């Protein structure tokens, strides 16, 4: 498995796959091998079929997760083992679209105010103010905060795409307060790791996830499934409700396709309430009239 793993790693890196994708693909192939107690190059179509069935029946994985794992196995068989892959025999499951949880602006304010430490507060504020993914926020550098142009530079986002987002004056002031409170001023990472924020590496994405979850409990919002991506959804939905157009939101979020951004039309209360139900156009009698006619 070691040599096969090395070959797969090299093939993924040659194609410039994102590090998160590489880790997911490698873990999937390792799990596939461990499940059958056999090297993947000794496994075939029947094993893939059984593994796919187990993902649904035994491990109860979401369809999108199953599709991602199948993509990893497809890469293994085609690019690494150089074997054929039958789409008919290994169909991708239909994706399920779930509308994400959205907080009101008042709830977002409660969440920020409920953070336990100043460091957690600035992390949650940055997530909401920029609409960035948690990995993008974790990887922000000091030089990415451009107070002259009032933008935040986001490098190497999903799909290896760079983009700029607005730098909120409120966020800039909060960042300056955070900066003044640091004993050791970082030279590279805006949010350095370890408890003293002196690491040569940035914080992990788990730190941002923990900050959101702990703040949700302290704010009395534990009944809602709040995580860093929730604030990204809130960012986009609140922008839409404030009058921003979908194309602008698409650019700010770094979406490849405008269709990805249209989900926020389903989440915006302003857009939903602006459309009347056809029931309101009917000339209906009273319920008493209906009872007398029976």
Protein Blocks (a to p, Z undefined) as FASTA:
>chain_A
ZZmmmmmmmmmmmnopafklmmmmmmmmmmmmmmnopafklpcfklmmmmmmmmmmmnop
afklmmmmmmmmmmmmmmmnopacdfklmccddddddddddddfklmmmmmmmpmbfklm
mmmmmmmmnopafklmmmpcfklpcfknopacdehiehiiacdddddfklmmmmmmmmmm
pmbacfkbmbdghjkopafbdcdfklmmmmmmmmmmmnopmmpccdfklmmmmmmmmmmm
nopafklmmmmnopablklmmmmmmmmmklmmmpccfklmpccddfklmmmmZZ
